Amino acid sequence: MTTPIPFIDLPAQRRRLGTALDEAVARVMDHCGFILGREVDAFEDALRAFTGARHAIGVASGTDALALVLMARGVRPGDAILVPAFTFAATAEVVAWLGATPIFCDVEEASFNLSPESLERGIETARGLKLRPVGVMAVDLYGRPADYDRIEPICAREDLWLLTDAAQSFGAEYKGRKVGTIGLATATSFFPSKPLGAYGDAGAVFTEDDDLARLMRSMRMHGMGKIAYDHVEIGMNGRIDALQAAILVEKLKIFPDEIAARRRVAARYNALLGEVATVPAIAEETPSVWAQYTLRIAPERREAFRAALQEKGVPTAIHYPKPLNRQPAYERYPSAGNGVPVSERLSQEVVSLPMHPYLDEPTQDRIVDAVRTALR
């Protein structure tokens, strides 16, 4: 019987962390301070040191991180937020929560990230619908930063704030700028499968703006003021808990080494598969952290390809099978200009292979052999 290969290998990371993780969790269990407190303070300090951001605020999930920024900016009905169509639902979900309108923009073929040309069309679409375009949420899909050299000038010209959705790109850089320091704010997720993952839900938001940080710190705890039971803002229960913070402090210590390992795995995949499949580009100035390693397969071959790999114990995933404009919950919202044809096409072609920092060469060779055989 073929031994299945894990899509990600959290047990291998757990073995590496060893007693350091046990001790971190035990400290929390011993003092029983589970809400905010010293571990959260230590984690936020470590995040600031890692990114160079002025403020790092730990929250309960990546979705809460996105929502806090929009809430703090006062997003409301009549506002339009420009978002890519080819992404996870949370990006548009938080816009809809607040009664605003997500405008779905297309992505670039090579990077899978927000297309500046489609962004411009999306702004025109919003205004044509008598909506107020107020912000842009650029997603760094699969771990590679979007084209901020072209996106930021559009935002500045049109007086739009920029929120970087770095749920998959925490740890990456854009031309020397760390993710976490781009735009008005950056939101990230520490869902267990992310490059830096907790053992449950967690997230963080980063900003250089003191007033925005103050608002978000209040809002993550029900809009609390300077003393308990003094509520000065409409907020949420969006705090990161101490156990997740303690775990993430230990994981962050080995994170740079894990990023380097992910990049070695991706480079080796490209070298071994570049002749038989459409492989992702490796951008030297905007290096990815490879949250996913994603091939493009002809739509008519994709399901047979996945089945052939599954027979050999190689799991695959599709991120994402529908662009958001095709999802039942979001199909009533407008798309930019003449639609999102690249997003539509990519959703029919993408297939992600196992990707994690503990993928050894013999296991990767087995994956590569399965891919090459399936594509003959």
C-alpha positions in Angstrom: 0.0 0.0 0.0 1.3 3.5 -0.9 2.1 5.6 2.1 0.3 9.0 1.8 2.4 12.1 1.8 1.2 14.9 4.0 0.2 18.2 2.3 1.8 20.0 5.2 3.8 18.4 8.0 3.0 20.0 11.3 4.2 16.9 13.3 7.7 17.4 11.9 7.8 21.0 13.1 6.4 19.9 16.4 9.3 17.4 16.8 11.8 20.1 16.0 10.4 22.5 18.6 10.5 19.8 21.2 10.5 20.8 24.9 10.6 24.6 24.2 7.0 24.4 23.1 6.0 22.2 26.0 7.6 24.7 28.4 5.9 27.7 26.8 2.5 26.2 27.1 3.2 25.0 30.6 4.0 28.5 31.7 0.6 29.7 30.6 -1.1 26.8 32.3 0.8 27.5 35.5 -0.1 31.2 35.8 -3.5 30.7 34.2 -3.5 34.2 32.6 -5.2 33.2 29.4 -6.5 36.6 28.1 -3.8 39.0 26.8 -1.0 39.4 29.4 2.7 38.7 29.3 2.7 36.2 26.4 0.7 38.5 24.1 3.0 41.4 25.0 6.1 39.3 24.2 4.6 38.1 20.9 3.7 41.6 19.8 7.2 42.8 20.7 8.7 39.9 18.6 6.4 40.7 15.7 7.5 44.4 15.8 11.1 43.3 15.8 10.7 40.9 13.0 8.8 43.2 10.7 10.1 46.6 11.7 6.5 47.8 12.0 5.7 50.5 14.6 2.6 48.7 15.9 1.8 45.0 16.0 -1.6 43.9 17.4 -2.4 40.3 18.1 -5.9 39.3 17.3 -8.1 36.2 17.2 -7.9 35.4 13.5 -6.8 36.8 10.1 -10.4 37.7 9.4 -10.6 39.7 12.6 -7.4 41.5 11.6 -9.0 42.6 8.3 -12.3 43.6 10.0 -10.6 45.7 12.6 -8.9 47.9 10.0 -12.2 48.4 8.2 -14.0 49.1 11.4 -11.4 51.6 12.6 -11.6 53.4 9.2 -15.3 53.7 9.7 -16.3 51.7 6.6 -20.0 51.9 6.1 -22.8 51.4 3.5 -22.2 53.3 0.3 -18.5 52.7 0.5 -16.7 50.6 -2.1 -13.6 48.5 -1.3 -11.6 47.2 -4.2 -10.6 43.6 -3.7 -9.2 40.8 -6.0 -11.7 38.2 -7.2 -9.1 35.4 -7.0 -8.7 35.0 -3.2 -10.2 33.4 -0.1 -13.7 34.7 0.9 -12.6 36.5 4.1 -11.2 39.4 2.0 -14.6 40.3 0.7 -16.5 39.0 3.7 -15.4 41.7 6.1 -16.5 44.3 3.6 -20.0 42.9 3.4 -20.2 42.6 7.2 -20.0 46.4 7.4 -22.6 47.0 4.7 -20.1 48.2 2.2 -19.6 46.9 -1.4 -16.7 44.8 -2.5 -15.7 45.6 -6.1 -14.1 42.5 -7.6 -10.9 43.2 -9.6 -8.9 40.9 -11.8 -5.4 39.5 -11.1 -2.2 39.3 -13.1 -1.6 36.1 -14.9 2.0 35.7 -13.7 1.7 36.6 -10.0 -2.0 35.8 -9.3 -2.1 39.1 -7.5 -4.2 42.3 -8.0 -3.9 43.8 -11.4 -3.3 47.5 -11.3 -5.1 47.9 -14.6 -8.2 46.1 -13.3 -7.9 48.2 -10.1 -8.3 51.4 -12.2 -11.3 49.9 -13.9 -12.8 48.9 -10.6 -12.5 52.5 -9.3 -14.4 53.7 -12.4 -17.0 51.0 -11.9 -17.6 52.0 -8.3 -18.1 55.7 -9.2 -20.4 54.7 -12.1 -22.5 52.9 -9.5 -22.6 56.1 -7.3 -20.5 54.4 -4.6 -17.6 56.0 -2.7 -14.4 54.2 -3.4 -12.4 54.5 -0.1 -9.9 51.7 0.1 -8.0 48.8 -1.6 -7.4 45.4 -0.1 -4.4 43.9 -2.0 -3.9 40.2 -1.4 -0.4 38.6 -1.5 -1.6 35.3 -2.9 0.3 32.1 -2.2 3.0 34.1 -0.4 4.2 36.6 -3.0 3.7 40.3 -2.5 1.6 42.2 -4.9 2.9 44.9 -7.3 2.9 47.7 -4.8 5.1 50.0 -7.0 2.1 50.3 -9.3 -0.7 49.9 -6.7 0.5 52.5 -4.2 0.5 55.4 -6.7 -3.0 54.6 -7.8 -4.1 54.7 -4.2 -2.3 58.0 -3.6 -3.8 59.6 -6.7 -7.3 58.5 -5.9 -7.1 59.2 -2.1 -7.7 55.5 -1.2 -6.2 53.8 1.8 -4.3 50.5 1.2 -4.8 47.4 3.4 -2.4 44.6 2.6 -4.0 41.2 3.1 -0.9 39.2 4.0 -2.7 36.1 5.3 -0.3 34.0 3.1 2.7 36.3 2.8 3.9 37.0 6.4 7.7 36.9 6.3 8.0 38.0 2.7 9.6 41.2 1.4 8.8 43.6 -1.3 12.0 45.2 -2.8 13.6 45.5 0.7 10.3 46.4 2.5 9.1 43.8 5.0 5.5 42.7 4.7 3.9 44.5 7.7 5.2 47.9 6.7 3.4 48.4 3.4 0.2 50.6 3.1 -1.9 52.0 5.9 -2.1 48.6 7.6 -1.3 44.9 7.0 -3.4 42.0 8.2 -2.1 38.5 8.6 -3.4 35.1 9.7 -1.7 32.5 11.8 -4.1 29.7 10.9 -2.3 26.4 11.5 -1.5 25.8 7.8 0.0 29.3 7.2 3.8 29.7 6.9 3.7 30.9 10.5 0.9 29.0 12.1 -0.7 28.7 15.5 -2.3 25.7 17.0 -5.8 27.2 16.4 -7.0 30.5 15.0 -4.9 33.6 15.5 -3.8 36.7 13.5 -2.2 40.1 13.7 -2.5 43.6 12.3 0.4 46.0 11.7 0.4 49.7 11.1 2.6 52.8 11.4 -0.4 55.0 12.4 -0.6 55.7 16.1 -4.3 56.7 16.0 -5.3 53.6 14.0 -3.4 51.4 16.4 -5.1 52.9 19.4 -8.5 52.4 17.9 -7.8 48.8 16.9 -6.5 47.9 20.4 -9.7 49.2 21.8 -11.9 47.6 19.3 -10.4 44.1 19.6 -11.7 44.2 23.2 -15.2 45.4 22.8 -14.2 49.0 22.3 -12.8 49.3 25.9 -11.4 52.6 27.1 -8.7 53.1 29.7 -10.5 51.1 32.4 -12.6 48.0 32.5 -16.3 48.3 31.6 -15.7 51.7 29.9 -16.7 51.2 26.3 -15.7 54.1 24.0 -16.0 52.4 20.6 -18.2 49.7 19.0 -15.8 46.8 18.9 -15.6 43.0 18.9 -14.2 40.1 20.9 -11.0 39.9 18.7 -8.2 39.2 21.1 -5.4 36.6 20.5 -5.2 34.3 23.5 -2.1 33.8 25.6 -1.7 30.1 24.7 -1.5 30.9 21.0 0.8 33.8 21.6 3.1 31.6 23.6 3.2 28.9 20.9 3.8 31.6 18.2 6.7 33.1 20.1 8.5 29.8 19.9 7.6 29.2 16.2 8.8 32.7 15.3 12.3 31.8 16.5 12.7 29.2 13.8 10.6 31.0 11.1 13.5 32.5 9.1 15.0 29.1 8.7 11.7 27.7 7.7 11.3 30.4 5.1 14.7 29.6 3.6 13.7 25.9 3.5 10.4 26.7 1.7 12.3 28.7 -0.9 14.7 25.7 -1.5 11.8 23.4 -1.9 10.1 25.8 -4.4 13.3 26.3 -6.4 13.8 22.5 -6.6 10.2 22.0 -7.7 10.7 24.6 -10.5 13.9 23.0 -11.6 12.4 19.5 -11.8 9.0 20.4 -13.2 9.6 23.4 -15.4 9.8 21.3 -18.6 6.5 19.5 -18.0 4.2 22.0 -16.3 3.5 25.7 -16.0 5.3 26.4 -12.7 5.1 29.6 -10.6 7.6 32.4 -11.3 10.3 33.0 -8.7 10.7 36.8 -8.3 14.1 37.9 -6.9 13.0 41.4 -5.8 9.7 40.2 -4.3 10.6 36.7 -2.9 7.6 34.6 -1.9 7.3 32.7 1.4 5.5 29.9 -0.6 2.4 29.4 1.5 1.4 27.3 -1.6 3.3 25.9 -4.5 0.8 26.0 -7.3 1.0 24.6 -10.9 -1.3 25.5 -13.8 -2.9 22.5 -15.5 -5.1 22.6 -18.6 -8.7 22.5 -17.3 -9.7 19.4 -19.2 -6.8 17.5 -17.6 -6.9 18.8 -14.0 -9.2 16.3 -12.4 -7.5 13.3 -14.0 -4.2 14.8 -13.0 -5.3 15.1 -9.3 -6.7 11.5 -9.4 -3.5 10.1 -10.8 -1.5 11.8 -8.0 -3.9 10.7 -5.3 -3.4 7.1 -6.5 0.3 7.5 -5.7 -0.4 9.0 -2.3 0.3 12.6 -3.3 -2.4 15.0 -2.1 -3.3 18.2 -4.0 -5.5 21.2 -3.3 -7.2 23.8 -5.4 -6.8 27.4 -4.2 -9.5 28.5 -5.3 -12.1 26.5 -7.4 -14.2 29.7 -8.0 -13.4 33.3 -8.1 -15.4 35.3 -5.5 -17.7 36.8 -8.1 -18.9 33.2 -8.8 -19.6 32.3 -5.2 -23.3 32.3 -4.3 -22.8 34.7 -1.4 -21.0 37.3 -3.5 -22.3 37.0 -7.0 -24.6 40.0 -6.5 -21.6 42.3 -6.1 -20.0 44.1 -9.1 -16.9 43.3 -10.9 -14.5 45.8 -12.4 -15.0 46.9 -16.0 -15.4 44.0 -18.4 -15.1 41.3 -15.6 -12.3 39.2 -14.3 -11.3 36.8 -17.1 -7.9 35.9 -15.7 -9.4 35.0 -12.3 -12.0 32.9 -14.1 -9.3 31.1 -16.1 -6.9 30.5 -13.1 -9.7 29.0 -11.0 -10.0 26.3 -13.7 -6.3 25.6 -13.9 -4.6 25.9 -10.5 -3.4 22.8 -8.5 -1.3 23.1 -5.4 1.3 20.4 -4.4 2.6 19.6 -1.0 4.7 22.5 0.4 6.3 22.9 3.8 9.8 23.4 5.2 10.2 19.8 6.2 9.7 18.3 2.7 12.9 16.2 2.2 14.3 15.5 -1.2 13.3 11.8 -1.4 9.7 12.7 -0.7 9.8 15.6 -3.1 11.2 13.3 -5.7 8.3 11.0 -5.3 5.9 13.9 -5.8 7.8 15.1 -8.9 7.8 11.6 -10.4 4.0 11.4 -9.9 3.5 14.7 -11.6 5.8 13.9 -14.5 4.1 10.5 -15.0 0.6 12.1 -14.9 1.5 14.7 -17.4 3.1 12.4 -20.0 
